[in-house]
């Protein structure tokens, strides 16, 4: 929906307007429709920018030489309440509270009604004003009321406090950096760099994690000093003494399975909760479309959404020469079954190569693959969509990945560990079995299956000291040693925390917002998640059938060809491209990387010889990331 930024001077008030303007305009793609600023010393001052829809206040450029304690910056992508009344930064009627808000609160109308009954008045139809008044009424407890995706900051000019919060799953990003003089935050890491307050340097621990898990594990990033506010957390910054208080306000509800549920009960619960989630996300004052890959999750959402939006645009990405990745036929079967407004676009390597700088910029750190979200998001913008639904989350909640099938094998091997260690290493399968048997807990097992480079290779590859990453997942995401009903649930938990909360949310947000499009995720509605966690595992994986209960819902809505299709995943044909159209580009990038004296070049050569496209592209993207952000 938007881009937000903020700068707080800790000790003495100095000029911050220029840096704030640089940060805010760095995010123009996140909010091309409006621009606004708040500057605060002893009293709040609203100022405007070149793109502001209100014109009667001082321009930000006229404040560059003035000293301030704090500043907020805002870029707006208008989705709900298209009038000037939704302009931000927004204040309450008393001018005590000021907010910059990025995201959507889907149940804001219900909360607004409750607030009106408590005596609050409203001048807009925006969800932002609801968030502001909810904070006035309930303070941090207001977070419990919200169903949505969000990252926002509220200034209380009486208490001299800044409140910053992020949604439960981490759909909307919030990064921050602080030194002895200042605390700054933003929707993107690039905006923090563009402030010129922060000089980018490599965070080696974050880069090691990136090579292991495809992304630095939050709150870590690949930039030294930049942190991510964790999902389901809020932060309070005391302007009087510069103290920071950070708390978690929600947790994934593990160990809540209702084992008494029948299959019919489970089916009804999932379908009703999913319909409710989708209907919430169709609420907008602009056109809403949907991604429809051809797989079960996104196709089911597309059909369900079409029952409310009869002519909803359903976008499918295809590959004419790569049937291995192509799901166009399955998507078309369902589209024809329901008369959907089906739009197909075909990907090619030329489009990727000419936009590689934009892709690296959007990623903000190395990534071992080329994301299809770039092309899909561009496709949405080309079809005049400001909002799209996505099917992300189904595999993580219902067990759609191969790792769920490997749980039984792992438990069997653990019980035979002593016997396995006596066997000679005469076959690769024996070596793999021995390795699996060594993992003591589910966090280590999860890490094994979500690895690009293992710790041994990372130690050989990097010339600096490497911090062990084998226990990173469990230490970061389960420090309280939560109880799980079973191992299936534990894998789902870590998938939501690490794969969804870090990797998937970054790519869907960064690429959609790059094209000024908002991505909405019905399967990651927190009420839906809480519903799914009540469903017994036996209905999520029934025998050899993965995602069983979701498929039972889906078969009411989608074509049999979609239901019966083996999992492909929406990926680009990178392994072909790096050996053909991108071959020269890959060679040049790796040659530059070898000249940096960061890595062991012999290990790089060994990796290249494996022809493993993900490992090769990890090296390529690392070079491109260094060129873009560090040099």
PELINJO-V959403 format. One record per residue. RES is the residue in one letter. PHI is phi as a letter, one per 30 degrees, with the letter a starting at -180 (* if undefined). OMEGA is omega in whole degrees, 0 to 359 (NA if undefined). D_LAST is the distance of its C-alpha to the last C-alpha in Angstrom with 1 decimal. Layout:
res=[RES,RES]
phi=[PHI,PHI]
omega=[OMEGA,OMEGA]
d_last=[D_LAST,D_LAST]
//
This chain:
res=[X,X,X,X,X,X,X,X,X,X,X,X,X,X,X,X,X,X,X,X,X,X,X,X,X,X,X,X,X,X,X,X,X,X,X,X,X,X,X,X,X,X,X,X,X,X,X,X,X,X,X,X,X,X,X,X,X,X,X,X,X,X,X,X,X,X,X,X,X,X,X,X,X,X,X,X,X,X,X,X,X,X,X,X,X,X,X,X,X,X,X,X,X,X,X,X,X,X,X,X,X,X,X,X,X,X,X,X,X,X,X,X,X,X,X,X,X,X,X,X,X,X,X,X,X,X,X,X,X,X,X,X,X,X,X,X,X,X,X,X,X,X,X,X,X,X,X,X,X,X,X,X,X,X,X,X,X,X,X,X,X,X,X,X,X,X,X,X,X,X,X,X,X,X,X,X,X,X,X,X,X,X,X,X,X,X,X,X,X,X,X,X,X,X,X,X,X,X,X,X,X,X,X,X,X,X,X,X,X,X,X,X,X,X,X,X,X,X,X,X,X,X,X,X,X,X,X,X,X,X,X,X,X,X,X,X,X,X,X,X,X,X,X,X,X,X,X,X,X,X,X,X,X,X,X,X,X,X,X,X,X,X,X,X,X,X,X,X,X,X,X,X,X,X,X,X,X,X,X,X,X,X,X,X,X,X,X,X,X,X,X,X,X,X,X,X,X,X,X,X,X,X,X,X,X,X,X,X,X,X,X,X,X,X,X,X,X,X,X,X,X,X,X,X,X,X,X,X,X,X,X,X,X,X,X,X,X,X,X,X,X,X,X,X,X,X,X,X,X,X,X,X,X,X,X,X,X,X,X,X,X,X,X,X,X,X,X,X,X,X,X,X,X,X,X,X,X,X,X,X,X,X,X,X,X,X,X,X,X,X,X,X,X,X,X,X,X,X,X,X,X,X,X,X,X,X,X,X,X,X,X,X,X,X,X,X,X,X,X,X,X,X,X,X,X,X,X,X,X,X,X,X,X,X,X,X,X,X,X,X,X,X,X,X,X,X,X,X,X,X,X,X,X,X,X,X,X,X,X,X,X,X,X,X,X,X,X,X,X,X,X,X,X,X,X,X,X,X,X,X,X,X,X,X,X,X,X,X,X,X,X,X,X,X,X,X,X,X,X,X,X,X,X,X,X,X,X,X,X,X,X,X,X,X,X,X,X,X,X,X,X,X,X,X,X,X,X,X,X,X,X,X,X,X,X,X,X,X,X,X,X,X,X,X,X,X,X,X,X,X,X,X,X,X,X,X,X,X,X,X,X,X,X,X,X,X,X,X,X,X,X,X,X,X,X,X,X,X,X,X,X,X,X,X,X,X,X,X,X,X,X,X,X,X,X,X,X,X,X,X,X,X,X,X,X,X,X,X,X,X,X,X,X,X,X,X,X,X,X,X,X,X,X,X,X,X,X,X,X,X,X]
phi=[*,a,b,b,b,a,b,b,d,d,c,b,d,b,d,b,d,d,d,d,d,d,d,d,d,d,c,e,d,d,a,d,c,a,b,a,b,b,b,b,b,c,b,d,b,d,b,c,b,d,c,d,d,c,b,c,c,d,d,e,d,d,c,e,c,c,c,b,d,a,b,c,b,b,b,c,c,d,b,b,i,d,d,d,d,d,e,b,e,c,c,d,d,d,i,d,c,b,b,b,b,c,k,b,c,d,c,d,d,d,d,e,d,d,d,d,d,c,j,d,c,b,c,b,c,c,d,e,d,d,e,d,d,d,d,e,d,b,h,d,d,d,d,d,d,d,c,l,b,a,b,a,b,b,c,c,d,d,d,h,b,c,c,b,b,b,d,d,c,i,d,c,d,a,c,b,b,b,b,d,c,b,b,b,b,a,d,b,d,d,d,d,d,d,d,i,d,c,c,d,b,d,c,d,d,d,d,d,d,d,d,d,c,i,a,d,d,d,d,d,b,d,c,d,j,c,c,c,d,d,e,i,b,b,b,c,c,d,d,d,b,i,d,b,c,b,b,c,c,a,b,e,d,d,h,b,d,c,d,d,d,d,d,d,d,d,d,d,d,d,d,d,d,d,e,d,d,d,d,e,d,d,d,a,c,b,d,c,c,b,d,b,d,j,d,d,d,d,d,d,d,d,d,d,d,d,d,c,c,d,c,d,d,c,c,b,c,b,b,d,c,b,d,e,c,d,b,d,d,d,d,d,d,d,d,d,d,c,i,d,d,c,b,c,b,c,d,b,d,d,d,d,d,d,c,d,d,d,d,d,d,d,d,i,a,e,b,d,b,c,d,d,d,d,d,d,d,d,d,d,d,d,c,i,c,c,b,b,d,b,c,d,j,d,d,d,d,c,i,c,c,d,e,d,d,c,d,d,d,d,d,d,d,e,d,c,e,d,d,d,d,d,d,d,d,c,a,e,d,d,d,d,d,d,d,d,d,d,d,d,b,d,d,d,d,e,e,e,d,c,c,d,c,d,e,d,d,d,d,d,d,d,d,c,d,c,d,e,c,d,c,e,d,d,d,d,c,b,d,c,h,e,d,c,d,a,d,e,d,d,d,d,e,d,d,d,d,c,d,d,d,c,d,d,d,d,d,d,d,d,d,d,d,e,c,h,b,c,c,c,b,e,d,c,e,d,d,d,e,d,d,d,d,d,d,e,e,d,c,c,b,c,i,c,d,d,h,e,d,d,d,d,d,d,d,d,b,c,d,e,d,d,d,c,d,d,d,c,i,d,b,d,d,d,d,d,d,d,c,b,d,c,e,d,d,d,e,d,d,d,d,d,d,d,d,d,i,c,c,d,d,d,d,e,d,d,d,d,d,d,i,d,d,d,d,d,d,e,d,d,d,d,d,d,d,d,e,d,c,c,d]
omega=[191,169,180,179,178,176,176,172,185,190,178,180,179,179,179,188,181,179,179,177,178,179,185,181,171,184,183,178,179,182,182,190,185,181,179,183,169,175,187,171,171,177,181,177,176,176,187,174,183,184,183,179,171,190,191,178,179,178,181,182,182,183,188,185,182,180,178,175,190,173,172,173,187,169,192,166,188,180,180,185,184,182,176,181,182,181,176,357,184,177,170,186,182,185,177,184,177,184,160,191,176,177,178,170,189,181,186,181,177,180,179,179,178,180,177,179,178,174,180,177,184,178,180,174,185,174,179,180,176,178,182,180,175,177,177,185,190,181,184,178,177,180,180,183,194,166,183,175,187,164,185,178,179,174,172,187,178,178,184,183,173,180,181,183,180,185,191,185,182,181,178,188,173,180,177,178,175,171,184,186,190,171,181,180,183,175,180,174,180,180,177,177,183,178,186,174,183,175,187,173,181,168,188,177,177,180,175,178,178,179,180,191,181,174,173,183,184,18,178,167,178,178,181,177,178,179,174,171,185,173,177,177,168,183,175,178,180,183,181,183,177,178,181,175,180,181,173,183,180,176,174,190,179,175,180,181,176,187,178,183,172,178,179,177,180,180,181,180,182,184,181,181,179,177,181,180,180,181,174,187,173,182,179,176,174,182,177,174,180,170,180,187,191,175,187,190,184,181,176,179,180,181,178,179,182,178,176,178,192,185,183,179,181,189,180,177,182,180,187,186,185,183,179,183,191,176,184,183,181,178,180,179,179,179,180,180,185,181,182,175,191,181,184,174,183,184,173,186,181,180,179,186,182,180,186,179,179,180,179,179,181,180,179,170,181,176,191,179,171,185,175,181,178,182,180,181,175,178,178,181,180,178,172,177,173,181,175,173,179,181,180,174,183,181,181,183,189,174,183,182,182,181,179,178,185,183,181,178,181,180,176,182,177,181,181,186,183,179,182,183,179,183,177,181,184,181,181,180,177,179,180,179,178,181,180,183,183,184,188,185,186,178,177,178,178,182,179,185,178,185,168,173,177,184,181,180,179,177,178,187,183,178,178,181,182,177,181,181,185,182,183,187,183,180,183,193,176,182,181,179,179,175,176,176,181,182,177,180,180,178,177,179,182,175,179,181,188,187,178,187,180,189,187,180,177,185,182,181,186,183,176,182,174,179,178,178,178,177,179,194,183,183,180,168,186,176,178,178,180,176,183,180,173,183,178,180,183,177,176,173,183,186,180,184,177,179,189,187,176,177,177,174,186,186,174,192,190,182,179,181,177,183,186,183,174,186,177,184,184,184,176,183,187,184,176,185,184,178,183,186,183,187,181,179,179,180,181,182,181,176,178,180,181,180,184,179,176,187,173,187,177,178,175,180,178,179,181,181,180,184,174,189,182,180,178,182,174,178,180,184,176,176,181,178,179,178,186,191,189,182,NA]
d_last=[30.8,28.5,25.4,25.9,24.0,25.3,24.7,27.1,27.6,29.0,30.8,31.3,31.0,28.3,27.1,25.0,25.9,23.0,20.4,22.8,23.1,19.4,19.3,22.5,21.7,18.5,21.1,23.5,23.8,25.1,27.8,28.6,32.2,32.0,30.0,31.2,30.6,32.4,32.3,34.3,35.7,39.4,39.9,37.8,36.9,36.0,33.9,32.9,30.1,30.3,31.0,33.4,36.7,38.5,38.8,41.0,38.6,36.4,33.0,29.8,28.9,32.1,31.1,27.8,29.7,31.7,31.3,31.4,31.5,29.9,28.7,28.5,26.9,28.1,27.7,30.7,31.5,35.2,37.0,39.9,41.8,40.7,42.4,41.0,42.4,39.4,37.0,34.6,34.1,37.7,40.2,43.5,46.7,46.8,43.2,42.8,40.3,37.2,35.0,31.9,32.4,30.4,32.5,36.2,39.2,41.6,44.7,44.2,47.6,49.5,47.7,48.4,52.1,52.2,50.6,53.1,55.9,54.6,54.8,51.3,51.0,48.4,47.5,45.2,45.2,41.7,40.7,38.4,41.6,43.1,40.2,40.6,44.4,44.2,42.1,44.7,47.4,46.1,42.9,40.7,43.5,42.8,40.1,43.0,44.3,41.4,41.0,37.7,33.9,32.3,29.9,31.2,31.6,34.9,35.6,39.0,39.8,42.9,41.6,38.3,36.4,33.6,34.1,31.3,32.3,31.1,33.3,34.9,32.9,29.5,29.6,28.0,24.7,24.2,21.1,21.2,19.5,21.6,21.6,24.7,24.8,23.8,23.9,22.1,22.5,21.7,22.4,18.7,15.7,13.8,16.5,15.9,12.2,13.7,16.3,14.2,16.3,13.8,10.4,8.7,9.1,10.5,14.2,15.7,19.0,17.8,15.9,19.2,21.2,19.1,19.9,23.5,24.3,21.8,20.4,19.9,23.4,23.8,23.8,20.7,17.4,14.2,12.7,14.2,16.9,17.1,20.4,22.5,26.1,28.2,30.6,34.1,33.0,33.3,32.0,33.9,32.3,35.1,34.4,37.1,35.8,32.2,33.4,32.1,34.4,33.2,35.7,36.1,38.7,39.2,39.1,39.7,43.5,44.0,47.5,49.1,50.5,54.0,55.8,58.9,57.3,58.9,57.0,58.4,57.3,53.8,53.6,54.9,52.4,49.4,50.5,51.5,48.4,46.2,48.2,47.8,44.1,43.8,46.1,44.1,41.0,42.9,43.5,41.6,42.4,40.4,40.9,39.9,39.2,38.4,36.4,38.9,37.6,41.0,40.8,43.1,41.0,39.6,42.8,45.1,43.1,43.4,47.2,47.7,45.8,47.8,51.0,49.9,47.9,50.1,47.9,44.5,41.9,40.9,37.7,37.4,34.7,36.2,35.4,38.1,37.5,36.7,39.6,38.2,35.9,38.2,40.1,41.3,44.9,45.1,43.6,46.0,48.9,48.4,47.6,50.9,52.8,52.0,51.5,47.9,45.8,43.7,40.7,39.0,35.8,34.7,31.1,29.8,26.7,26.2,25.6,23.0,21.1,21.1,19.8,17.2,14.4,16.8,17.6,14.1,13.8,17.2,16.8,14.0,13.8,14.7,18.3,20.7,22.4,22.4,24.1,27.2,26.7,24.6,27.5,30.1,28.6,28.3,31.9,33.0,31.7,33.4,36.6,36.5,35.9,34.3,35.3,35.4,36.9,35.3,37.0,34.4,36.1,39.2,38.2,37.0,40.2,42.8,41.5,40.3,38.0,39.3,38.4,41.4,43.6,42.5,43.7,47.2,46.1,44.0,46.9,49.2,47.0,46.6,50.4,50.6,47.9,50.3,51.9,48.7,47.5,50.6,49.8,48.4,45.0,46.7,45.0,41.6,43.4,44.8,41.4,40.0,43.2,42.8,39.2,40.2,43.2,41.0,39.4,41.4,40.3,39.2,35.7,35.1,36.8,34.6,31.5,32.9,33.2,29.8,27.8,25.3,24.9,27.4,26.9,28.2,25.7,22.8,24.1,24.4,21.0,18.8,19.0,18.9,21.9,22.4,24.4,27.3,27.0,30.6,31.9,28.9,30.6,33.9,32.7,30.5,32.8,36.2,36.3,39.9,41.1,42.3,45.3,45.0,48.1,46.9,44.0,43.5,42.9,40.5,38.3,38.5,37.5,34.4,33.5,33.7,31.7,28.9,28.9,30.0,28.7,25.2,24.4,27.0,26.9,23.2,23.5,26.7,25.6,22.1,23.4,26.7,25.3,22.8,26.0,27.8,30.0,31.3,31.8,34.8,35.8,39.5,39.4,37.3,39.7,40.4,44.2,43.9,42.0,44.7,47.3,45.8,45.6,49.4,50.0,51.1,48.9,51.9,51.5,47.8,48.3,51.9,52.6,50.2,49.4,46.0,45.5,49.2,50.0,47.3,48.7,52.1,50.8,49.0,52.0,53.8,51.2,49.5,50.7,51.8,49.3,46.4,48.1,48.8,45.5,43.6,40.2,37.5,34.6,32.6,30.1,28.7,29.9,26.6,28.5,30.1,27.2,24.9,27.9,28.7,26.9,23.4,24.1,22.3,19.2,19.3,19.9,17.0,14.5,16.1,16.2,12.5,12.3,15.1,13.5,10.9,14.1,13.5,16.5,20.0,20.1,23.8,23.5,21.0,23.7,26.3,24.6,24.3,28.0,29.1,28.2,27.5,25.6,24.1,22.8,21.4,19.7,18.3,16.4,15.5,14.3,12.2,10.3,10.2,9.2,6.1,5.3,6.8,6.1,3.8,0.0]
//
